[in-house]
Amino acid sequence: MLNLIRKDIVLLKKTMLVLLAILCVYLILDFSIIWVGILCSIVISMQSFTLDEKSTIHLLLNSLPYTRKEIVSSKYIVAVLLTLLIGTVTYVGNIIIHGEMTSWKELLFMVAVVMVILSFVYPFCYKFKSNYLMIAAIGLIALYLLTVTFFIKDLHDRIRAFVNLFLTFNTSVAYLVIGILVIFLYIGSGVLSTRIYRKKLL
């Protein structure tokens, strides 16, 4: 499985360099770097998945001595490694550029959000093609805009308040519980994706 992980990292090398450069630019411009980190992590993780979506690559992978469980697991591991890489660059870059350390709570929030989003997105991607994901994403954005416009006009403020609440917990037990729940969700997503992939005809 290490070769599968190495394969993804090699294929994503150029994309990683571009996204890390964009991350540094946003650091210099003093944007909300955590949200930029979340976006970069999701983009590069989805790029990793999209590269393997071609049927020729699937046929090649399944002709090699790897189980479908290993193929799916490597994708989930790569996503975590890439997110941790972006978190590390965010932390180091913030020290170099602004002379201040990024809070571990903010980094934990970034990793947790990425893992939760991918936990729902990856099984969807294994079940359907990525163009369906694009349609679903556009639909969700439209639904969100309709909700903000007509139903819950202070939704932005509520999300901001929720994030602030997460970042101001005074006990590490709360973060431990949240971390365990996110890990279980991520593992459960991996199990579901493996089952979907095993039944999928290539």
Secondary structure, DSSP 8 states (H G I E B T S, - for coil): -HHHHHHHHHHTHHHHHHHHHHHHHHHHTT--HHHHHHHHHHHHHHHHHHHT-SHHHHHHHHHSS--HHHHHHHHHHHHHHHHHHHHHHHHHHHHHHHS----HHHHHHHHHHHHHHHHHHHHHHHHS-HHHHHHHHHHHHHHHHHIIIII-TTHHHHHHHHHHHHHT---HHHHHHHHHHHHHHHHHHHHHHHHHHHH---
